[in-house]
Amino acid sequence: MQDAKSTESAETGGPAAVIVLAAGAGTRMKSRTPKILHPVGGTSMVGHALAAAQALAPRALAVVVRHERDRVAEHVAAAAPQAVIVDQDDIPGTGRAVQVALDALDTFAPLEGTVVVTYGDVPLLEADTLRQLVAVHQIDANAVTVLTARLDDPTGYGRILRAEDGTVTAIVEHKDADDAQRAITEINSGIYAFDAAVLRSALAEVTSDNSQGEMYLTDVLGLARAKGGRVAAVVTDDFWQVEGANDRVQLAALNAEHNRRNLVRWMRAGVTVVDPATTWIDAGVTLAEDVTILPGTQLHGSTVVECDAVVGPDTTLTNVVVGEGAKVVRTHGSEARLGAGADVGPFAYLRPGTVLGAKGKIGTFVETKNADIGAGSKVPHLSYVGDATIGEQSNIGAASVFVNYDGVNKHHTTIGSHVRMGSDNMYVAPVTVGDGAYSGAGTVVRKDVPAGSLAINVAPQRNLDGWVLTNRPGTAAANAAAAAADTASTASSSTTDSPTRESDH
């Protein structure tokens, strides 16, 4: 009996092939999305399986598909372009799925050596575990080697039956097991390493003459042993690696465990995670040493956070690059790049195409889109910057809007460097503001502003006396205005009636 954790990998080449079974419908997931395309840690379950398979450097990789065939095949082709897509026919069962994959790979050249069979819905399975399975299989010259695990409650799983010498004699399904067999806690993961010749020969003898009318891959073990082949097991003490997801409850459990492991890995690599219970980090995220992640933060996709940056609290970033020493507070962003020492938030919304230079600022209640904001430039408050380029060391006043849409087309605004724009400005694109220019508060910029100029809209203020009393009689505003008028009248009368005091000499 071998232990997956303690066995050292042999210095062997990659297996002849890895076959990933991904044909199931997954009806218990109750979803229009194929089960294996549901994400765990931001990557599809089959994406995790393919990554583990590719890490073995197999000479061939096959993926067996059926349910939502085209959708799954397209996803697989993107994740593993070298994979051979194999269609399972109408004969059901894992044995048939492996047989059609083997036949497809044999058309290129008959396989010789080790064939690994795994599944598209075991996202926590690690490449090292598969390597250990292959190493044991090859070192011991086994006909079949099965990956197993021990559970406190093995209900529902196939049990591993062993001979006195520790070799595997059979796998019995829970529904077919007697009381003594059900007391066995070692279960079948369904993940195997086969000798290609043994597999090919045994599958030719496997039938679907059973209660389910399926070709069982487990039948290969008995056939191989009957012909004198050695059937062994490698035990993993990490059950999560062989755990699949058949419904949303199991999917959530896998996501939580994946996230827990991912956070542990990053914390041990020098990242501070203040509250792991409220922090989610996808598999594709990259974090540097001395990054601090505050509570309520989610980092998705290919987000990168550089040294000494602080992200959170309550921040969600997808495919965002956060520069060294930057701070991102209560922000939602995607497809954006933030320079070193940048300051973002709170309550900022970074839409795709946002680029903020070193030590720049995107402040409170600011939304940006397709905006390239130069080093040291600031958009501090209550503004929308869309389809714009802002130079270096410029300041955009509060409550400014880059008016980029004319109802048909989007247009671009260019702001120069060392510009000082007043509050409540409107930039009606396309328009350019030159370097060093200023603008007054409330300016609507409809034409280009030359470098060093002051842009203002000159319009005298008019006050229409008594308008509220005349046009809104009886309202609270009218009553307040009347009271204010009475107070002013009383104060004026009091001043007029007071005697003039002569100065003492």
Phi, psi and omega per residue, in radians:
M1 nan 2.307 -3.103
Q2 -1.939 2.628 3.106
D3 -1.925 2.212 -3.048
A4 -1.137 -0.461 -3.071
K5 -1.422 -0.560 -3.021
S6 -1.690 -0.287 -3.076
T7 -1.313 2.307 3.119
E8 -1.498 2.417 3.133
S9 -1.186 2.463 3.073
A10 -1.405 2.734 3.088
E11 -1.411 1.300 -3.135
T12 -2.104 2.815 3.065
G13 -1.306 3.093 3.108
G14 -1.159 2.830 3.135
P15 -1.153 2.863 3.103
A16 -1.097 -0.674 -3.113
A17 -2.767 2.695 2.908
V18 -2.115 2.282 3.088
I19 -1.960 2.115 3.121
V20 -1.837 2.104 -3.138
L21 -1.545 2.072 -3.036
A22 -2.478 0.650 -3.035
A23 -1.727 -0.227 -3.011
G24 -1.163 2.680 -3.133
A25 -1.439 -0.525 -3.139
G26 1.078 0.836 -3.036
T27 -1.102 -0.499 -3.118
R28 -1.220 -0.238 3.071
M29 -1.260 -0.370 3.130
K30 0.882 1.094 -3.034
S31 -2.573 2.569 3.007
R32 -1.322 -0.246 3.067
T33 -1.550 2.264 3.076
P34 -0.937 2.461 -3.036
K35 -0.895 -0.814 -3.028
I36 -1.250 -0.165 3.089
L37 -1.617 -0.079 3.062
H38 -1.191 2.430 -3.028
P39 -1.471 2.581 2.922
V40 -2.246 2.037 -3.098
G41 1.096 0.586 3.074
G42 1.457 -0.069 3.112
T43 -2.131 2.428 -3.135
S44 -1.035 2.695 3.111
M45 -1.020 -0.745 3.127
V46 -1.217 -0.484 3.056
G47 -1.100 -0.730 3.055
H48 -1.079 -0.778 -3.119
A49 -1.086 -0.721 3.137
L50 -1.178 -0.642 3.112
A51 -1.103 -0.755 3.106
A52 -1.124 -0.705 3.134
A53 -1.132 -0.794 -3.115
Q54 -1.150 -0.513 3.134
A55 -1.130 -0.333 3.088
L56 -1.365 -0.171 -3.087
A57 0.954 0.905 3.131
P58 -1.222 2.693 3.091
R59 -1.270 -0.381 3.089
A60 -2.555 2.594 3.113
L61 -2.345 2.197 3.123
A62 -2.179 2.492 3.089
V63 -2.194 2.141 -3.113
V64 -1.625 2.189 -3.055
V65 -2.209 2.788 3.024
R66 -2.784 -1.156 -3.124
H67 -1.131 2.294 -3.092
E68 0.857 0.878 -2.964
R69 -0.900 -0.906 -3.041
D70 -1.157 -0.688 -3.127
R71 -1.143 -0.781 3.135
V72 -1.175 -0.751 -3.116
A73 -1.073 -0.706 3.113
E74 -1.093 -0.735 3.130
H75 -1.137 -0.767 3.139
V76 -1.103 -0.745 -3.122
A77 -1.077 -0.580 3.110
A78 -1.280 -0.647 -3.091
A79 -1.419 -0.567 -3.099
A80 -2.502 1.418 -3.045
P81 -1.005 -0.472 -3.103
Q82 -1.415 -0.139 -3.060
A83 -1.200 2.477 3.023
V84 -1.568 2.121 3.124
I85 -1.493 2.173 -3.092
V86 -2.103 2.290 3.138
D87 -1.625 2.180 3.033
Q88 -1.327 2.442 -3.132
D89 -1.510 -2.816 -3.045
D90 -1.380 -0.134 3.100
I91 -1.403 2.065 -3.043
P92 -1.424 2.856 3.010
G93 2.023 2.646 3.139
T94 -1.173 -0.548 3.100
G95 -1.098 -0.744 3.118
R96 -1.183 -0.659 3.119
A97 -1.045 -0.768 3.115
V98 -1.180 -0.644 -3.112
Q99 -1.110 -0.787 -3.128
V100 -1.183 -0.579 3.091
A101 -1.172 -0.748 3.134
L102 -1.109 -0.740 3.110
D103 -1.071 -0.724 -3.131
A104 -1.135 -0.748 -3.139
L105 -1.219 -0.566 3.137
D106 -1.172 -0.359 3.128
T107 -1.196 -0.431 3.080
F108 -1.368 -0.818 3.074
A109 -3.019 2.366 -3.116
P110 -0.975 2.233 -3.096
L111 -1.233 2.438 3.022
E112 -2.345 2.324 3.126
G113 2.000 -2.576 -3.004
T114 -1.614 2.317 3.038
V115 -2.045 2.123 3.110
V116 -1.699 2.338 3.069
V117 -2.034 2.198 3.116
T118 -2.433 -3.015 -2.988
Y119 -2.238 2.764 -3.124
G120 -1.490 0.033 -3.093
D121 -2.176 0.536 3.049
V122 -2.096 1.312 -2.953
P123 -1.217 -0.322 -3.112
L124 -1.652 0.020 3.096
L125 -1.137 2.236 -3.061
E126 -1.711 2.577 3.127
A127 -1.044 -0.630 -3.141
D128 -1.069 -0.638 3.113
T129 -1.152 -0.728 3.086
L130 -1.132 -0.679 3.100
R131 -1.061 -0.740 3.133
Q132 -1.151 -0.664 3.074
L133 -1.059 -0.811 3.136
V134 -1.133 -0.716 -3.113
A135 -1.089 -0.830 3.115
V136 -1.068 -0.775 -3.130
H137 -1.007 -0.771 -3.080
Q138 -1.362 -0.706 -3.133
I139 -1.098 -0.732 -3.082
D140 -1.556 0.017 3.135
A141 0.930 0.811 -3.136
N142 -1.340 2.670 2.970
A143 -1.372 -0.725 3.119
V144 -2.471 2.405 3.012
T145 -2.268 2.206 -3.085
V146 -1.928 2.454 3.051
L147 -1.509 2.219 -3.115
T148 -2.210 2.982 3.071
A149 -2.564 2.793 3.095
R150 -1.953 2.313 -3.099
L151 -2.141 2.532 3.030
D152 -1.125 -0.670 3.094
D153 -2.176 1.685 -3.081
P154 -1.551 0.244 -3.085
T155 -0.916 2.285 3.086
G156 1.642 -0.229 -3.080
Y157 -1.758 2.659 3.013
G158 -1.187 2.417 -3.107
R159 -1.701 2.574 3.103
I160 -1.604 2.154 3.067
L161 -1.797 2.299 -3.063
R162 -2.110 2.653 2.995
A163 -1.486 3.039 -3.122
E164 -1.080 -0.508 -3.138
D165 -1.454 0.077 3.098
G166 1.579 -0.165 3.109
T167 -1.257 2.789 -3.098
V168 -1.536 2.244 3.118
T169 -1.693 -0.555 -3.109
A170 -2.971 2.913 2.970
I171 -2.130 2.166 -3.134
V172 -2.003 2.281 -3.134
E173 -1.235 2.659 -3.070
H174 -0.954 -0.769 -3.070
K175 -1.191 -0.369 -3.133
D176 -1.742 -0.084 -3.036
A177 -1.430 2.577 3.014
D178 -1.504 3.134 -3.054
D179 -1.048 -0.716 -3.133
A180 -1.139 -0.702 -3.139
Q181 -1.220 -0.614 3.122
R182 -1.205 -0.339 3.089
A183 -1.333 -0.224 3.099
I184 -1.237 2.338 -3.098
T185 -1.758 -0.110 3.118
E186 -1.498 2.192 -3.030
I187 -2.064 2.771 3.122
N188 -1.490 2.225 3.086
S189 -1.458 -0.324 -3.052
G190 1.444 0.108 -3.136
I191 -1.849 2.250 -2.980
Y192 -2.378 2.758 2.831
A193 -2.062 2.216 -3.111
F194 -2.084 2.628 2.824
D195 -1.321 2.264 -3.022
A196 -1.010 -0.754 -3.113
A197 -1.146 -0.747 3.099
V198 -1.074 -0.792 -3.126
L199 -1.061 -0.832 -3.103
R200 -1.055 -0.799 -3.110
S201 -1.171 -0.758 -3.093
A202 -1.192 -0.703 -3.134
L203 -1.079 -0.510 3.103
A204 -1.167 -0.337 -3.133
E205 -1.783 -0.217 -3.129
V206 -1.256 2.348 3.124
T207 -2.067 3.038 3.062
S208 -1.846 0.437 -3.128
D209 -1.440 1.297 3.118
N210 -2.643 3.087 -3.041
S211 -1.111 -0.463 -3.126
Q212 -1.624 -0.194 -3.112
G213 1.139 0.576 -3.095
E214 -2.108 2.710 2.980
M215 -1.517 1.942 -3.098
Y216 -1.534 2.283 3.058
L217 -1.184 -0.502 3.137
T218 -1.089 -0.398 3.122
D219 -1.117 -0.408 -3.127
V220 -1.086 -0.601 -3.098
L221 -1.087 -0.809 -3.140
G222 -1.140 -0.713 3.131
L223 -1.138 -0.712 3.131
A224 -1.135 -0.741 -3.127
R225 -1.172 -0.667 -3.138
A226 -1.082 -0.474 3.134
K227 -1.649 0.251 3.054
G228 1.586 0.062 3.112
G229 -1.326 2.616 -3.134
R230 -1.560 2.196 3.122
V231 -1.991 2.118 -3.066
A232 -2.270 3.065 -3.129
A233 -2.349 2.563 2.967
V234 -1.987 2.174 -3.071
V235 -1.702 2.244 2.986
T236 -1.788 2.384 3.092
D237 -1.558 0.140 -3.134
D238 -1.996 1.534 -3.047
F239 -1.039 -0.566 -3.096
W240 -0.989 -0.486 -3.107
Q241 -1.167 -0.403 -3.131
V242 -1.942 0.174 -3.127
E243 -1.465 2.273 3.068
G244 -1.817 -3.097 3.134
A245 -2.250 2.043 3.092
N246 -1.801 -0.301 3.120
D247 -2.550 3.126 -3.057
R248 -1.185 -0.508 3.117
V249 -1.135 -0.833 3.115
Q250 -1.161 -0.617 3.100
L251 -1.087 -0.761 3.120
A252 -1.104 -0.694 3.131
A253 -1.116 -0.722 3.107
L254 -1.128 -0.715 3.104
N255 -1.078 -0.766 -3.122
A256 -1.124 -0.725 -3.130
E257 -1.218 -0.700 3.095
H258 -1.060 -0.761 -3.132
N259 -1.136 -0.721 3.129
R260 -1.037 -0.813 -3.129
R261 -1.137 -0.694 -3.140
N262 -1.118 -0.753 3.120
L263 -1.126 -0.723 3.094
V264 -1.035 -0.772 -3.140
R265 -1.047 -0.778 -3.113
W266 -1.228 -0.675 3.123
M267 -1.113 -0.675 3.101
R268 -1.239 -0.294 3.096
A269 -1.595 0.050 3.050
G270 1.865 0.247 3.100
V271 -1.712 2.370 3.061
T272 -1.584 2.064 3.038
V273 -1.973 1.847 -2.994
V274 -1.146 -0.704 -3.107
D275 -2.405 1.560 -3.133
P276 -0.991 -0.487 -3.091
A277 -1.135 -0.445 -3.108
T278 -2.036 0.300 -3.098
T279 -2.032 2.285 3.107
W280 -2.194 2.250 -3.129
I281 -2.294 2.134 -3.125
D282 -1.221 2.854 -3.111
A283 -1.097 -0.543 -3.065
G284 -1.530 0.044 -3.110
V285 -1.387 2.529 3.102
T286 -2.110 2.218 -3.128
L287 -2.151 2.469 3.111
A288 -1.660 2.979 3.083
E289 -1.095 2.589 3.078
D290 1.140 0.327 2.906
V291 -1.287 2.508 3.065
T292 -2.064 2.205 3.105
I293 -1.943 2.062 -3.098
L294 -1.583 2.874 -3.020
P295 -0.993 2.658 3.068
G296 1.288 0.437 -3.070
T297 -1.845 2.432 3.069
Q298 -2.221 2.184 3.110
L299 -2.052 2.102 -2.997
H300 -2.093 2.914 3.016
G301 1.104 -2.308 -3.101
S302 -1.846 0.565 3.131
T303 -0.996 2.433 3.109
V304 -2.175 2.276 3.100
V305 -2.154 2.124 -3.063
E306 -1.510 3.017 -3.044
C307 -0.893 2.453 2.999
D308 1.160 0.093 3.068
A309 -1.294 2.659 3.097
V310 -2.140 2.174 -3.129
V311 -2.123 2.252 3.137
G312 1.867 -3.130 0.033
P313 -1.331 2.985 2.986
D314 0.945 0.956 -3.071
T315 -2.246 2.412 3.079
T316 -2.202 2.076 -3.116
L317 -2.183 2.330 3.107
T318 -2.214 2.084 3.138
N319 0.962 0.815 -3.137
V320 -1.990 2.428 3.027
V321 -1.783 2.128 -3.135
V322 -1.914 2.057 -3.049
G323 -1.260 2.939 -3.108
E324 -1.010 2.261 3.077
G325 1.273 0.124 3.132
A326 -1.299 2.765 3.091
K327 -2.217 2.240 -3.118
V328 -2.239 1.976 -2.998
V329 -2.082 2.237 3.059
R330 0.734 1.110 -3.024
T331 -2.306 2.527 3.011
H332 -2.014 2.157 -3.068
G333 -2.595 2.680 3.066
S334 -2.618 2.537 3.062
E335 0.892 0.857 -3.101
A336 -2.250 2.808 3.101
R337 -2.273 2.219 -3.113
L338 -2.060 2.208 -3.063
G339 -1.302 2.993 3.131
A340 -1.025 2.359 3.094
G341 1.249 0.178 3.125
A342 -1.187 2.747 -3.105
D343 -2.274 2.056 -3.047
V344 -2.253 2.347 3.069
G345 1.624 -3.037 0.036
P346 -1.341 2.799 3.074
F347 1.107 0.727 3.042
A348 -1.682 2.690 3.130
Y349 -2.225 1.858 -3.112
L350 -1.730 1.892 3.125
R351 -1.607 2.927 -3.071
P352 -0.934 2.475 3.113
G353 1.600 0.047 3.103
T354 -1.354 2.254 3.052
V355 -2.277 2.126 3.135
L356 -2.035 2.179 -3.097
G357 -1.264 3.041 -3.123
A358 -0.992 2.334 3.111
K359 1.049 0.366 3.036
G360 -1.431 2.979 -3.104
K361 -2.395 2.294 2.916
I362 -2.112 1.938 -2.882
G363 -1.716 -2.628 -2.976
T364 -1.195 2.223 3.122
F365 0.948 0.848 3.062
V366 -2.001 2.322 3.084
E367 -2.000 2.345 -3.140
T368 -2.273 2.600 3.114
K369 -2.722 2.261 -3.095
N370 0.830 0.835 -3.069
A371 -2.103 2.180 3.092
D372 -1.890 1.830 -3.036
I373 -1.886 2.120 -2.983
G374 -1.254 2.982 -3.114
A375 -0.987 2.314 3.073
G376 1.317 -0.033 3.136
S377 -1.450 2.682 -3.017
K378 -2.339 2.387 2.937
V379 -2.181 1.501 -2.869
P380 -1.357 -0.583 -2.909
H381 -2.539 2.377 2.749
L382 0.873 0.873 -3.025
S383 -2.382 2.794 3.007
Y384 -2.123 2.161 3.118
V385 -2.120 1.839 -3.127
G386 -2.217 2.387 3.129
D387 0.922 1.087 -3.041
A388 -2.519 2.690 2.970
T389 -2.153 2.199 3.116
I390 -2.092 2.283 -3.109
G391 -1.250 -2.777 -3.074
E392 -1.597 2.587 3.011
Q393 0.992 0.592 3.085
S394 -1.812 2.785 -3.127
N395 -2.268 2.218 3.102
I396 -1.793 2.147 -3.067
G397 -1.153 2.826 -3.114
A398 -1.055 2.621 3.048
A399 1.074 0.681 3.109
S400 -1.725 2.576 3.139
V401 -2.301 2.251 3.022
F402 -1.583 1.836 -3.017
V403 -1.451 1.630 -2.938
N404 -1.765 -0.090 -3.006
Y405 -2.151 2.185 -3.135
D406 -1.718 0.206 -3.113
G407 1.717 -0.287 3.129
V408 -2.223 -0.875 -3.056
N409 -2.194 2.718 3.024
K410 -1.614 2.498 -3.117
H411 -2.249 2.778 -2.994
H412 -1.849 2.508 3.039
T413 -2.020 2.407 3.095
T414 -2.101 2.157 3.073
I415 -1.970 2.321 -3.092
G416 -1.336 -2.919 3.133
S417 -1.612 2.686 3.111
H418 0.965 0.662 3.122
V419 -1.662 2.518 3.093
R420 -2.163 1.834 -3.104
M421 -1.756 2.405 -3.137
G422 -1.269 2.963 3.127
S423 -1.252 2.704 3.055
D424 1.010 0.770 3.063
N425 -1.634 2.556 3.014
M426 -2.037 2.234 3.114
Y427 -1.911 1.805 -3.051
V428 -1.523 1.732 -3.043
A429 -1.236 2.653 0.002
P430 -1.422 2.341 -3.141
V431 -2.686 2.641 -3.137
T432 -2.236 2.324 3.061
V433 -1.961 2.144 -3.043
G434 -1.298 2.936 -3.137
D435 -1.008 2.474 3.033
G436 1.233 0.156 -3.114
A437 -1.361 2.777 3.050
Y438 -2.170 2.862 2.970
S439 -2.513 2.695 3.105
G440 -1.492 2.841 3.090
A441 -1.067 2.478 3.091
G442 1.298 0.285 -3.100
T443 -1.393 2.363 2.980
V444 -1.801 1.904 -3.069
V445 -1.547 1.820 -3.104
R446 -1.853 -0.238 3.117
K447 -2.398 2.848 -3.060
D448 -1.015 2.526 3.101
V449 -1.926 2.049 -3.138
P450 -1.111 2.745 3.105
A451 -0.966 2.377 3.085
G452 1.329 0.094 -3.104
S453 -1.609 2.801 3.000
L454 -1.860 2.121 3.115
A455 -1.722 2.167 3.095
I456 -2.465 2.698 2.981
N457 -1.891 1.911 -3.076
V458 -1.562 2.037 3.064
A459 -2.601 2.107 -3.104
P460 -1.145 2.505 3.112
Q461 -1.422 2.347 3.094
R462 -2.006 2.368 3.067
N463 -2.020 2.086 3.129
L464 -1.648 1.717 -3.056
D465 -1.081 2.403 3.064
G466 1.298 0.153 -3.050
W467 -1.092 -0.716 -3.089
V468 -1.168 -0.785 3.141
L469 -1.085 -0.603 -3.117
T470 -1.371 -0.742 -2.988
N471 -1.748 -0.273 3.130
R472 -2.310 0.882 -3.102
P473 -1.103 2.513 3.102
G474 1.450 -0.128 3.125
T475 -1.433 2.875 3.096
A476 -1.030 -0.661 3.129
A477 -1.119 -0.746 3.138
A478 -1.129 -0.722 3.120
N479 -1.111 -0.726 3.126
A480 -1.143 -0.683 3.127
A481 -1.142 -0.721 3.129
A482 -1.118 -0.722 3.116
A483 -1.120 -0.706 3.123
A484 -1.125 -0.683 3.115
A485 -1.130 -0.714 3.116
D486 -1.109 -0.750 3.127
T487 -1.074 -0.767 3.134
A488 -1.119 -0.676 -3.131
S489 -1.172 -0.711 3.133
T490 -1.127 -0.757 3.140
A491 -1.105 -0.683 -3.140
S492 -1.179 -0.709 -3.135
S493 -1.153 -0.704 -3.132
S494 -1.093 -0.688 -3.134
T495 -1.179 -0.662 -3.111
T496 -1.217 -0.670 -3.063
D497 -1.403 -0.249 -3.089
S498 -1.270 2.312 3.105
P499 -1.178 2.601 3.109
T500 -1.382 2.262 -3.117
R501 -1.613 2.214 3.125
E502 -1.398 2.627 3.114
S503 -1.323 2.512 3.068
D504 -1.390 2.467 3.115
H505 -2.119 nan nan
